[in-house]
Amino acid sequence: MNIKRALVSVSDKTGITDFGKSLHEMGVEIISTGGTARALRDAGVPVKDISEITGFPEMMDGRVKTLHPIVHGGLLALRDSEEHMAAAKKHGIGMIDMVVCNLYPFEAAIAKEGVSLEEVIENIDIGGPSMVRSAAKNHRFVIILTNPAQYGDVLGQLRETGDVPLEARQKLAIEAYTHTAHYDAIISGYLRERLTGESYPQTLNLTYEKVQGMRYGENPHQSAAFYKNAMGYGPEAAEPSVTNSRQLHGKQLSYNNIMDADCAIEAVKEFAEPTCVNIKHATPCGIASAPTLKQAWLGAYDCDTYSPFGGVIAFNRELDGETAQELAKLFLELVIAPSFSKGSLDILTQKKNLRLLEVPGLEKPAGRKGRMTRYVVGGLLVQDRDTKAISKESGDWKTATEKQPTGEQLKAMEFAVKCVKHVKSNSVVFVQGTKTVGIGGGQTARVDSSFIACHKGGERIKGSVMASDAFFPFRDAVDIAAEKGVAAIVQPGGSIRDDEVIAAANEHGIAMVFSGQRCFRH
């Protein structure tokens, strides 16, 4: 056995007593600190306190215990260096062959409601990261363990060969540096936000935890994995999302499923009433609110009856059996809801591959905050999420035309704007009441989006309300909508040709409202 001495100091004590017993049975001397030492002793594992090794007591409320040359000399000494070993012998430094350490529970501390800054500061580990980094640096001679999940493999290797091979030591060292990097990223991010409120620092530290590997990415020749934000704080931590969802049935989520699910969830959050959102290729193809989910589904489906094939459907109420029966008539990739009734599960789980995703909280839209990142080659773009409400009550809305919108049209405009902000730009939607009847987006010209939406909407466009995600640069989109009988339009305004666009609306007898808020979605 090449492992003679281990230093054990953990905050997460999962499995530590069994691990300590196994080390002791192998003849390993165990040095420990504070609560870890007590836990090991209570389990019958002989332990030496760190103070016995350093000759100094733990002091200053435990802030100072392992920060000592006796400890770090025993970790950092190169065993194959005569100079290092001579210095160790001269100063009475014994070698430490293994470190088992995970860090103060900073994440748990900041998750507490109303936590004081003093408590946060006290949960910043100093000695732990120092030991971890020293052991990781000298991994040729020191085994570093930072996760209880590692205990079993290491014990197996020690029992089989009496040592841990270099390749395994290297992997453990990499995981150790990942552990401390994650820890420091959370600390710096939390303190920056709490103490300075700075949103866009000069250096942006992010940390993510792997949720799952994937068979492939957007296309079969691309590899992929899914990660969740592991910062552990902020408004998004508990927000209903695909990241915080629970899969109840079906094949593993694919890369494209996750992308579409995110779009569907973010769109359905806009609405307080029972709502259905149909997503295909990361953009809505039908949205409707109604008194019941079945009515909402039928309204959303009626907007575009062929695009939902293989699509993603999201609801903001518990999915009932009656609605599930309607869904079962189609081939769908994924159905999302805050919960599923037993009746709906009985029906939909008969489809072997249909993915069912439970996202608690979708029935209660809450304030949404936070930032979003977009990858570009070699970098990231970071911005606030587009969560600003667009409402006729905001004071920003103004009627630009001679004709005034009716009360019903204003309500439809609010619904339409909530929809259009989730369609890929350039985007327009047409709505009747609280359901879409035509959607056009992802085009290089707004007039083309208008043409597509009118083509899909057909006769249903007549008497509808049109919403645009940005101003009309020309009057052509208004003319196309007017030909199909649109009754009212809501758009941000702000074009140098606003007068021309307003004149077009007046010519056609269309009421037009300027919302004053653009909502591009690239």
C-alpha positions in Angstrom: 0.0 0.0 0.0 1.6 3.3 -1.2 -1.0 5.4 0.6 0.2 5.8 4.2 -1.4 9.1 5.3 -4.7 10.8 4.4 -6.0 14.3 5.4 -9.8 14.2 5.5 -11.9 17.4 5.9 -15.3 17.6 4.3 -18.4 19.7 4.5 -20.5 17.1 2.7 -20.1 14.1 4.9 -22.0 11.7 2.6 -20.2 8.3 2.8 -17.2 9.7 4.7 -17.5 7.3 7.7 -17.5 4.2 5.5 -14.7 5.6 3.4 -12.7 6.4 6.6 -13.3 2.9 7.9 -12.0 1.4 4.7 -8.9 3.5 4.8 -8.2 2.6 8.4 -8.6 -1.2 7.5 -6.0 -0.7 4.8 -3.6 0.8 7.4 -3.9 4.4 6.4 -3.3 7.0 9.1 -6.1 9.6 9.0 -5.7 13.3 9.9 -8.8 15.3 10.2 -10.4 18.5 11.4 -13.5 19.7 13.3 -16.8 18.1 12.5 -15.2 15.6 10.2 -12.9 14.3 12.9 -15.9 14.0 15.3 -18.0 12.1 12.7 -15.1 9.6 12.1 -14.5 9.1 15.8 -18.1 8.5 16.5 -18.0 5.8 13.8 -15.0 4.2 15.5 -12.4 5.4 13.1 -9.1 6.4 14.8 -8.2 10.0 13.8 -5.4 12.5 14.6 -6.5 16.1 14.9 -4.8 18.5 12.6 -3.5 20.4 15.6 -1.5 17.3 16.6 0.3 17.5 13.3 0.9 21.3 13.1 1.4 21.9 16.8 -1.1 24.8 16.6 -4.7 24.6 17.7 -7.6 25.4 15.4 -8.3 29.1 16.0 -10.3 32.1 15.1 -13.6 30.2 14.9 -12.0 27.6 12.7 -10.7 30.1 10.1 -7.2 28.9 10.7 -6.5 25.2 10.9 -4.9 23.7 7.8 -3.0 26.8 6.5 0.3 25.7 7.8 3.7 24.7 6.2 3.5 21.3 8.0 0.3 20.6 6.0 1.2 22.1 2.6 4.8 20.9 2.8 3.4 17.4 3.2 1.2 18.0 0.1 3.6 19.8 -2.2 6.9 18.0 -1.6 8.1 16.1 -4.7 8.9 12.6 -3.4 11.6 12.1 -6.1 13.4 15.4 -5.2 16.3 14.9 -2.8 16.2 18.7 -2.0 12.4 18.6 -1.2 12.7 15.5 0.9 15.7 16.8 2.8 13.8 20.1 3.6 10.9 18.0 4.8 13.1 15.9 7.1 14.9 19.0 8.4 11.6 20.7 9.4 9.8 17.6 10.6 7.3 17.6 7.7 5.5 14.2 7.2 4.2 13.4 3.7 0.4 13.4 3.1 -0.6 10.9 0.3 -4.3 11.6 0.0 -6.6 14.6 0.6 -10.4 14.1 0.9 -12.0 17.5 0.9 -15.1 19.3 -0.3 -15.8 22.9 0.5 -18.0 25.0 2.8 -21.6 25.0 1.7 -21.6 28.4 0.1 -24.4 27.5 -2.3 -26.6 26.4 0.5 -25.9 29.5 2.5 -26.8 31.9 -0.3 -30.0 29.9 -1.0 -31.4 30.9 2.4 -34.0 33.6 2.3 -32.8 36.8 3.9 -29.3 35.4 4.6 -27.0 38.0 6.1 -23.8 39.1 4.4 -21.9 38.0 7.5 -23.2 34.4 7.2 -22.3 34.4 3.5 -18.8 35.5 4.2 -18.3 32.9 6.9 -19.2 30.2 4.3 -16.3 31.2 2.0 -13.8 28.4 2.4 -10.1 29.3 2.4 -8.2 26.4 3.8 -10.2 23.8 1.8 -9.4 25.2 -1.7 -5.8 25.7 -0.7 -5.5 22.0 0.2 -7.4 20.9 -2.8 -5.2 22.9 -5.2 -2.0 21.8 -3.5 -2.9 18.2 -3.7 -4.1 18.5 -7.3 -0.9 20.3 -8.3 1.2 17.4 -6.8 -1.2 14.7 -8.1 1.8 12.4 -9.1 2.3 11.8 -5.4 -1.0 12.9 -3.8 -4.5 11.6 -4.5 -7.2 14.3 -4.3 -10.9 13.4 -3.8 -13.5 16.2 -3.9 -16.7 14.2 -4.4 -18.3 11.3 -2.5 -19.0 9.7 -5.9 -15.2 9.2 -6.3 -14.8 7.1 -3.1 -15.9 3.8 -4.5 -13.6 3.7 -7.6 -10.6 4.8 -5.5 -11.2 2.2 -2.9 -11.5 -0.4 -5.6 -8.2 0.6 -7.1 -6.5 0.6 -3.8 -7.8 -2.9 -2.9 -6.8 -4.3 -6.3 -3.3 -2.8 -6.7 -2.5 -0.9 -3.6 -2.4 2.4 -5.5 -4.2 4.7 -7.9 -2.7 4.8 -11.4 -1.4 8.1 -12.8 -4.2 8.5 -15.4 -6.8 8.2 -12.7 -4.9 10.7 -10.5 -4.8 13.1 -13.4 -8.6 12.9 -13.8 -9.1 13.4 -10.1 -6.9 16.5 -10.2 -8.8 18.0 -13.1 -12.1 17.4 -11.3 -10.5 19.1 -8.2 -9.6 22.2 -10.2 -13.1 22.2 -11.7 -14.5 22.0 -8.1 -12.6 25.1 -6.9 -13.2 27.0 -10.2 -17.0 26.4 -9.8 -16.8 27.5 -6.2 -14.9 30.7 -6.9 -17.2 31.5 -9.9 -20.3 31.3 -7.6 -18.6 33.4 -4.9 -17.5 36.2 -7.3 -20.8 36.3 -9.1 -22.9 36.4 -6.0 -20.8 39.0 -4.2 -20.6 41.2 -7.3 -24.4 41.1 -7.7 -25.1 41.6 -4.0 -22.5 44.3 -3.3 -22.2 46.2 -6.6 -25.2 45.3 -8.7 -22.9 45.2 -11.7 -24.5 43.2 -14.5 -21.7 43.1 -17.1 -18.3 42.7 -15.4 -15.0 43.0 -17.3 -14.5 39.3 -16.7 -17.5 37.1 -16.8 -17.2 33.8 -14.9 -19.9 31.2 -15.6 -20.2 27.7 -14.3 -22.5 25.0 -15.7 -23.3 21.4 -14.6 -23.9 18.6 -17.1 -27.5 17.4 -17.1 -27.2 14.8 -19.9 -25.2 13.7 -22.8 -27.0 13.4 -26.2 -27.0 11.0 -29.1 -26.2 14.0 -31.3 -26.8 17.7 -31.6 -28.8 19.7 -34.1 -27.8 17.3 -36.8 -26.6 13.7 -36.6 -23.0 14.6 -37.4 -22.8 17.0 -34.4 -22.1 15.9 -30.9 -23.9 17.6 -28.0 -24.6 17.7 -24.3 -27.1 19.6 -22.1 -25.8 21.8 -19.2 -27.7 23.7 -16.5 -26.6 27.0 -14.9 -24.8 25.9 -11.7 -24.4 29.3 -10.1 -27.2 28.3 -7.6 -28.7 31.8 -7.1 -30.6 34.4 -8.9 -34.2 34.7 -10.3 -33.8 31.8 -12.8 -32.7 29.2 -10.2 -36.3 28.1 -9.4 -38.1 29.5 -12.4 -40.2 27.1 -14.4 -38.0 26.1 -17.3 -36.9 23.1 -19.4 -33.8 23.0 -17.2 -36.0 22.5 -14.1 -38.4 20.1 -15.7 -39.1 16.4 -15.0 -39.6 14.0 -17.9 -42.4 11.6 -17.2 -42.4 9.5 -20.3 -40.9 8.9 -23.7 -37.5 8.9 -25.4 -34.7 11.1 -24.0 -34.9 14.7 -24.9 -32.9 15.6 -28.0 -31.0 18.8 -28.7 -33.8 20.2 -30.9 -36.5 19.1 -28.3 -34.8 21.2 -25.7 -34.5 24.2 -27.9 -38.2 23.9 -28.9 -39.2 23.2 -25.3 -37.5 26.4 -24.1 -39.3 28.4 -26.8 -42.7 26.9 -25.9 -42.2 27.4 -22.1 -41.1 31.0 -22.5 -44.1 31.8 -24.7 -46.7 30.1 -22.6 -45.5 32.1 -19.5 -46.8 35.2 -21.1 -50.4 34.2 -20.5 -52.5 34.0 -17.3 -55.5 32.4 -18.9 -55.6 28.7 -19.9 -53.3 28.7 -23.0 -51.8 26.4 -25.6 -48.6 27.2 -27.5 -47.6 25.1 -30.6 -43.9 25.2 -31.5 -42.2 24.0 -34.6 -38.5 24.7 -35.3 -38.2 27.2 -32.4 -41.0 29.4 -33.5 -44.8 29.4 -32.7 -47.2 28.0 -35.3 -50.3 28.5 -33.2 -51.2 30.1 -29.8 -54.6 30.4 -28.2 -56.1 31.2 -24.8 -59.6 29.9 -23.9 -61.7 29.0 -20.9 -60.6 25.3 -21.2 -57.4 23.6 -22.3 -59.2 21.7 -25.0 -60.6 24.9 -26.5 -57.1 26.4 -26.3 -55.6 23.4 -28.1 -58.2 23.5 -30.8 -57.8 27.2 -31.3 -54.0 27.0 -31.5 -54.2 23.9 -33.8 -56.7 25.6 -36.1 -54.2 28.4 -36.8 -51.9 25.9 -38.7 -53.0 22.3 -39.0 -50.0 20.9 -40.7 -47.0 22.5 -38.9 -47.7 20.8 -35.5 -46.8 17.4 -37.0 -43.8 16.4 -35.0 -44.1 19.6 -33.0 -43.8 20.6 -29.3 -47.0 21.6 -27.4 -47.0 23.6 -24.1 -49.9 24.2 -21.7 -50.1 26.4 -18.6 -52.6 24.2 -16.8 -52.7 20.6 -15.7 -53.3 18.5 -18.8 -56.7 16.8 -18.6 -57.8 13.5 -20.3 -60.2 15.3 -22.7 -57.4 17.4 -24.1 -55.1 14.4 -24.2 -57.5 12.5 -26.4 -57.3 15.3 -28.9 -53.5 15.4 -28.8 -53.3 11.6 -29.2 -54.8 12.0 -32.7 -51.5 13.5 -33.9 -47.8 12.6 -34.1 -46.1 14.9 -31.6 -42.6 15.0 -30.3 -43.2 16.6 -26.9 -46.0 17.7 -24.6 -45.3 20.1 -21.8 -47.6 21.0 -18.8 -47.2 22.0 -15.2 -48.8 18.6 -14.3 -50.6 15.7 -16.0 -53.8 14.2 -14.7 -53.9 10.4 -14.4 -56.4 10.3 -17.3 -54.0 12.2 -19.6 -51.1 10.0 -18.6 -53.2 6.8 -19.3 -53.9 8.1 -22.8 -50.5 9.7 -23.8 -48.2 7.0 -22.3 -49.6 4.6 -24.8 -47.5 6.4 -27.3 -44.1 4.9 -26.6 -41.9 7.6 -27.9 -43.9 10.7 -27.0 -42.0 12.8 -24.5 -44.0 14.2 -21.6 -42.4 17.0 -19.7 -43.7 18.3 -16.3 -42.8 21.9 -15.5 -44.3 22.9 -12.2 -45.2 26.6 -11.8 -46.3 27.2 -15.4 -49.9 27.8 -14.2 -48.8 30.7 -12.0 -46.7 33.2 -14.2 -44.3 35.0 -11.9 -42.0 37.9 -12.5 -39.3 36.9 -14.9 -35.8 38.4 -14.7 -32.2 37.4 -15.4 -30.0 37.6 -18.4 -29.5 35.4 -21.5 -26.3 34.5 -23.4 -25.9 33.7 -27.1 -22.8 32.0 -28.4 -20.9 33.4 -31.3 -17.6 31.9 -32.5 -15.0 32.8 -29.9 -17.4 34.7 -27.6 -20.7 35.3 -26.0 -23.3 38.0 -26.2 -25.1 38.7 -22.9 -28.3 40.7 -22.5 -31.3 41.1 -20.2 -34.1 38.7 -21.1 -37.0 40.4 -22.9 -39.5 40.2 -20.1 -40.9 43.7 -20.2 -44.7 43.6 -20.4 -46.3 45.3 -23.4 -49.7 46.5 -22.3 -52.3 49.0 -23.3 -52.2 50.1 -19.7 -48.5 51.0 -19.8 -49.1 54.6 -21.0 -46.9 54.1 -24.0 -49.6 53.1 -26.4 -51.1 55.7 -28.7 -53.5 55.6 -31.6 -51.8 56.9 -34.7 -54.7 56.8 -37.1 -58.0 58.6 -37.6 -59.9 55.4 -36.7 -59.8 54.4 -33.1 -59.6 50.8 -32.0 -62.5 49.2 -30.2 -62.1 47.8 -26.7 -62.2 44.3 -28.1 -59.5 45.1 -30.6 -57.3 46.6 -27.8 -57.6 43.3 -25.9 -56.8 41.4 -29.0 -53.8 43.6 -29.6 -52.4 42.8 -26.1 -52.7 39.1 -26.9 -51.2 39.5 -30.3 -48.1 41.4 -29.0 -47.5 38.6 -26.5 -47.5 36.2 -29.3 -45.5 38.1 -31.9 -42.5 38.6 -29.5 -41.9 34.9 -29.6 -41.9 34.5 -33.4 -38.6 34.7 -35.2 -38.1 38.2 -36.8 -39.2 39.7 -39.0 -42.5 38.6 -37.6 -46.2 39.4 -37.8 -49.2 37.6 -36.4 -53.0 37.9 -37.0 -55.4 37.2 -34.1 -59.1 36.8 -33.7 -59.8 37.5 -30.0 -57.4 35.3 -28.1 -56.2 32.9 -30.8 -53.8 33.3 -33.7 -55.2 32.8 -37.2 -52.0 33.6 -39.1 -48.3 33.7 -38.2 -45.4 34.7 -40.4 -41.8 35.1 -39.4 -38.1 34.4 -40.0 -38.1 36.4 -43.2 -35.6 39.0 -44.5 -38.5 41.4 -45.3 -41.6 42.1 -43.2 -43.7 42.1 -46.3 -42.8 38.5 -46.9 -43.8 37.5 -43.3 -47.1 39.3 -43.9 -47.6 37.4 -47.1 -46.9 34.1 -45.4 -49.2 34.8 -42.5 -52.0 35.9 -44.8 -51.6 32.8 -47.0 -51.9 30.6 -43.9 -54.7 32.6 -42.4 -56.8 32.7 -45.5 -60.4 33.9 -44.9 -59.8 34.0 -41.1 -57.7 37.2 -41.6 -60.8 39.2 -42.3 -61.7 41.3 -39.3 -58.5 40.3 -37.4 -55.9 42.3 -35.5 -52.4 42.3 -36.8 -49.2 42.7 -34.7 -45.7 43.4 -35.9 -42.5 42.9 -33.8 -41.0 46.1 -35.2 -42.0 49.1 -37.2 -43.1 48.9 -40.8 -40.3 50.3 -43.0 -42.7 50.6 -45.9 -46.5 50.6 -46.4 -46.5 47.4 -48.4 -47.2 45.0 -45.4 -50.2 47.2 -44.5 -51.5 47.1 -48.0 -51.2 43.2 -48.1 -53.0 43.0 -44.7 -55.7 45.4 -45.8 -56.4 43.3 -48.9 -57.2 40.4 -46.7 -59.5 42.5 -44.5 -57.4 43.1 -41.3 -59.3 45.5 -39.0 -56.6 46.9 -36.7 -52.8 46.9 -36.3 -50.5 47.2 -33.4 -46.8 47.9 -34.0 -43.9 49.8 -32.3 -43.7 52.7 -34.6 -40.6 54.8 -35.1 -39.9 54.4 -38.8 -38.8 57.4 -40.9 -41.8 56.4 -43.0 -44.4 56.3 -40.2 -46.4 59.0 -41.9 -46.6 56.9 -45.1 -47.6 53.8 -43.1 -50.2 55.8 -41.1 -51.6 57.2 -44.4 -51.9 53.7 -45.8 -53.9 52.6 -42.7 -56.1 55.6 -43.0 -56.8 54.9 -46.7 -57.9 51.4 -45.8 -59.9 52.5 -42.7 -57.7 50.5 -40.4 -57.1 51.5 -36.7 -53.4 51.5 -35.9 -51.8 51.7 -32.5 -48.1 52.4 -31.8 -46.9 50.4 -28.7 -43.5 52.1 -28.6 -41.7 48.8 -27.9 -39.9 46.7 -30.3 -39.6 42.9 -29.7 -37.1 41.4 -32.2 -36.3 37.7 -31.7 -33.3 36.7 -33.8 
